[in-house]
Amino acid sequence: MSNPYESPVPPTRIQDSCPEVRRSAIALIIVSLVAIIFGSVGLVVDIGLIVSGAVDRLEEMNQSPISKHTQMTVRVLWGVVLVLASSFVLYGAIQMKNLKNYGTARAAAFVSVIPLLGPCCVLGIPFGIWALVTLGRPGVKDQFETNSQ
């Protein structure tokens, strides 16, 4: 006699891989949120230094051949790039958690492993590698395709 509560379809590798996909996606979401928060605070502080005129006072003590205004401009632009990259990783990780848009999820995982660009610099690398390994498992891409329909 069979169990009426038992699923007629045995669990597959795809179903077994979904919790792992979600766990690695959640790790990327957390790292991305931390990077966005700290990056945004850093941008506010840098812009505040420029607007308040503190950079002009620092310029008087400058021993570097590069002006403080140039340094702060590059710093702000790089901060914007980092926040945008972390935002993309966050978006891709959310897509990964929901098993939607495999290409975006994979691209976000790639961005997170790029040193000095990914979220939280060094912290994004192991979580990005974990996401790439998880996304590369057999049947995972099929699960994304099934959910997107």
C-alpha positions in Angstrom: 0.0 0.0 0.0 1.4 3.4 -1.0 1.5 6.5 1.1 -1.1 9.0 -0.1 1.0 11.9 1.1 4.1 10.8 -0.9 4.9 12.8 -4.0 4.4 10.7 -7.2 7.5 12.3 -8.6 10.7 11.4 -6.9 12.9 14.4 -5.9 15.4 15.3 -8.6 18.8 16.8 -8.5 17.3 20.1 -9.5 15.0 20.3 -6.5 17.9 19.3 -4.3 20.0 22.1 -5.7 17.5 24.9 -5.1 18.2 25.3 -1.3 21.9 25.7 -2.2 21.1 28.2 -4.8 19.0 30.2 -2.4 21.7 30.0 0.3 24.4 31.3 -1.9 22.1 34.0 -3.2 21.2 35.2 0.3 24.9 35.4 1.1 25.5 37.6 -2.0 22.5 39.7 -1.0 23.9 40.3 2.5 27.4 41.2 1.2 25.9 43.5 -1.4 23.7 45.3 1.1 26.7 45.9 3.4 28.7 47.2 0.5 25.9 49.5 -0.7 25.4 50.9 2.8 29.1 51.5 3.5 29.7 52.8 0.0 26.8 55.2 0.2 28.0 56.5 3.6 31.5 57.0 2.1 30.1 58.9 -0.8 28.1 61.2 1.5 31.2 61.9 3.6 33.4 62.5 0.5 30.8 64.8 -1.1 30.5 66.6 2.3 34.2 67.2 2.4 34.1 68.7 -1.1 31.0 70.9 -0.5 32.2 72.1 3.0 35.5 73.3 1.7 37.5 70.9 3.8 39.4 69.7 0.7 40.6 73.3 0.2 42.1 73.2 3.7 43.7 69.9 3.0 45.2 71.2 -0.2 47.3 73.7 1.8 49.0 70.7 3.6 49.3 68.6 0.5 52.7 67.2 -0.2 51.5 65.0 -3.1 52.0 66.1 -6.8 48.3 65.3 -7.3 45.9 67.9 -6.0 43.4 67.0 -3.3 40.5 68.0 -5.6 41.7 65.5 -8.2 42.1 62.8 -5.5 38.6 63.5 -4.1 37.0 63.5 -7.6 38.5 60.2 -8.4 37.5 58.8 -5.0 33.9 59.9 -5.5 33.7 58.5 -9.1 35.2 55.2 -7.9 32.7 55.2 -5.0 29.8 55.6 -7.5 31.2 52.7 -9.6 31.5 50.5 -6.5 27.9 51.3 -5.4 26.6 50.6 -8.9 28.5 47.3 -9.1 27.2 46.3 -5.7 23.7 47.2 -6.7 24.0 45.1 -9.8 25.2 42.2 -7.7 22.3 42.7 -5.3 19.8 42.7 -8.3 21.4 39.5 -9.7 21.4 37.8 -6.3 17.7 38.6 -5.9 17.1 37.1 -9.3 19.1 34.1 -8.3 17.2 33.6 -5.1 13.9 33.7 -7.0 15.3 31.4 -9.7 14.7 34.0 -12.4 17.0 35.3 -15.1 19.9 32.8 -15.0 22.2 35.1 -17.2 21.8 38.1 -14.9 22.4 35.9 -11.8 25.6 34.4 -13.4 26.8 37.9 -14.5 26.3 39.2 -10.9 28.3 36.3 -9.5 31.1 37.1 -11.9 31.1 40.8 -10.9 31.3 39.9 -7.3 34.6 38.0 -7.8 36.3 40.9 -9.6 38.8 42.2 -7.0 38.4 45.9 -6.1 35.0 46.0 -7.9 32.8 43.4 -6.3 30.9 44.0 -3.1 33.0 44.4 0.1 36.1 43.9 -2.0 37.6 40.7 -0.6 34.4 39.4 1.1 32.5 39.2 -2.3 35.0 36.9 -3.8 34.3 33.7 -1.9 30.6 34.2 -2.0 30.8 34.9 -5.7 32.7 31.8 -6.3 30.2 29.8 -4.2 27.4 31.3 -6.4 29.3 30.4 -9.6 29.9 26.9 -8.5 26.2 26.5 -7.5 25.0 28.0 -10.7 27.2 25.7 -12.7 25.8 22.5 -11.2 23.9 20.2 -13.5 20.2 21.0 -13.8 20.3 24.4 -12.0 20.0 26.3 -15.3 16.9 24.1 -16.2 15.3 25.1 -12.9 15.7 28.8 -13.8 14.1 28.2 -17.2 11.2 26.3 -15.6 10.5 29.2 -13.2 10.7 31.9 -15.9 7.9 30.4 -17.8 
